[in-house]
Amino acid sequence: MKTASSMRDDLAKLYEDLRAGRVDRKDVKEMTNIAGKIISSAAVQVKYFAERKERPDIAFLNEPESR
């Protein structure tokens, strides 16, 4: 997972796997917890740069050209 878009894709696949019974709920809970922490840390960066009136270059939030 290199971008927020790829994380969304991964989480959608994880949701499908959970509904199909291919993955354990405990594992899904841990994975979504980690995803939430990654998103929160990116949000902190964005807020920091906004306060400084700067434009951040956060690779995780950049969309790939091919999307």
C-alpha positions as YAML, in Angstrom:
chain: A
units: angstrom
residues:
- id: 1
  name: MET
  ca: [0.00, 0.00, 0.00]
- id: 2
  name: LYS
  ca: [1.65, 3.16, -1.19]
- id: 3
  name: THR
  ca: [-1.28, 5.59, -1.47]
- id: 4
  name: ALA
  ca: [-4.61, 6.35, 0.15]
- id: 5
  name: SER
  ca: [-6.30, 5.04, -3.00]
- id: 6
  name: SER
  ca: [-4.52, 1.72, -2.76]
- id: 7
  name: MET
  ca: [-5.48, 1.54, 0.93]
- id: 8
  name: ARG
  ca: [-9.12, 2.05, -0.01]
- id: 9
  name: ASP
  ca: [-8.84, -0.72, -2.58]
- id: 10
  name: ASP
  ca: [-7.21, -3.01, -0.03]
- id: 11
  name: LEU
  ca: [-9.90, -2.28, 2.56]
- id: 12
  name: ALA
  ca: [-12.67, -2.92, 0.04]
- id: 13
  name: LYS
  ca: [-11.09, -6.30, -0.78]
- id: 14
  name: LEU
  ca: [-10.75, -7.03, 2.92]
- id: 15
  name: TYR
  ca: [-14.46, -6.25, 3.39]
- id: 16
  name: GLU
  ca: [-15.35, -8.65, 0.58]
- id: 17
  name: ASP
  ca: [-13.14, -11.33, 2.11]
- id: 18
  name: LEU
  ca: [-14.74, -10.83, 5.52]
- id: 19
  name: ARG
  ca: [-18.25, -11.14, 4.09]
- id: 20
  name: ALA
  ca: [-17.24, -14.30, 2.23]
- id: 21
  name: GLY
  ca: [-15.72, -15.81, 5.38]
- id: 22
  name: ARG
  ca: [-12.20, -15.95, 3.92]
- id: 23
  name: VAL
  ca: [-10.65, -13.88, 6.70]
- id: 24
  name: ASP
  ca: [-11.03, -13.83, 10.47]
- id: 25
  name: ARG
  ca: [-12.80, -10.90, 12.14]
- id: 26
  name: LYS
  ca: [-9.92, -10.42, 14.57]
- id: 27
  name: ASP
  ca: [-7.48, -9.99, 11.69]
- id: 28
  name: VAL
  ca: [-9.81, -7.51, 9.98]
- id: 29
  name: LYS
  ca: [-10.10, -5.52, 13.19]
- id: 30
  name: GLU
  ca: [-6.32, -5.27, 13.50]
- id: 31
  name: MET
  ca: [-5.86, -4.33, 9.85]
- id: 32
  name: THR
  ca: [-8.50, -1.60, 9.97]
- id: 33
  name: ASN
  ca: [-7.00, -0.30, 13.22]
- id: 34
  name: ILE
  ca: [-3.62, 0.06, 11.52]
- id: 35
  name: ALA
  ca: [-5.24, 1.71, 8.48]
- id: 36
  name: GLY
  ca: [-6.93, 4.21, 10.79]
- id: 37
  name: LYS
  ca: [-3.61, 5.08, 12.40]
- id: 38
  name: ILE
  ca: [-1.97, 5.62, 9.01]
- id: 39
  name: ILE
  ca: [-4.83, 7.91, 7.95]
- id: 40
  name: SER
  ca: [-4.65, 9.81, 11.24]
- id: 41
  name: SER
  ca: [-0.93, 10.39, 10.90]
- id: 42
  name: ALA
  ca: [-1.42, 11.74, 7.35]
- id: 43
  name: ALA
  ca: [-4.18, 14.03, 8.65]
- id: 44
  name: VAL
  ca: [-1.82, 15.41, 11.30]
- id: 45
  name: GLN
  ca: [0.73, 16.19, 8.59]
- id: 46
  name: VAL
  ca: [-1.88, 17.95, 6.46]
- id: 47
  name: LYS
  ca: [-3.08, 20.03, 9.43]
- id: 48
  name: TYR
  ca: [0.49, 20.96, 10.35]
- id: 49
  name: PHE
  ca: [1.23, 22.22, 6.86]
- id: 50
  name: ALA
  ca: [-2.11, 24.04, 6.70]
- id: 51
  name: GLU
  ca: [-1.26, 25.91, 9.89]
- id: 52
  name: ARG
  ca: [2.05, 26.92, 8.35]
- id: 53
  name: LYS
  ca: [0.25, 27.86, 5.12]
- id: 54
  name: GLU
  ca: [2.45, 25.45, 3.20]
- id: 55
  name: ARG
  ca: [1.53, 22.82, 0.63]
- id: 56
  name: PRO
  ca: [2.71, 19.40, 1.79]
- id: 57
  name: ASP
  ca: [4.12, 16.74, -0.50]
- id: 58
  name: ILE
  ca: [2.89, 13.57, 1.18]
- id: 59
  name: ALA
  ca: [3.46, 10.59, -1.09]
- id: 60
  name: PHE
  ca: [0.71, 8.57, 0.61]
- id: 61
  name: LEU
  ca: [-1.90, 11.17, -0.41]
- id: 62
  name: ASN
  ca: [-0.67, 11.62, -3.98]
- id: 63
  name: GLU
  ca: [-2.79, 9.93, -6.62]
- id: 64
  name: PRO
  ca: [-0.96, 7.74, -9.09]
- id: 65
  name: GLU
  ca: [-1.04, 9.02, -12.67]
- id: 66
  name: SER
  ca: [-2.69, 5.88, -14.04]
- id: 67
  name: ARG
  ca: [-5.88, 6.09, -11.93]
...
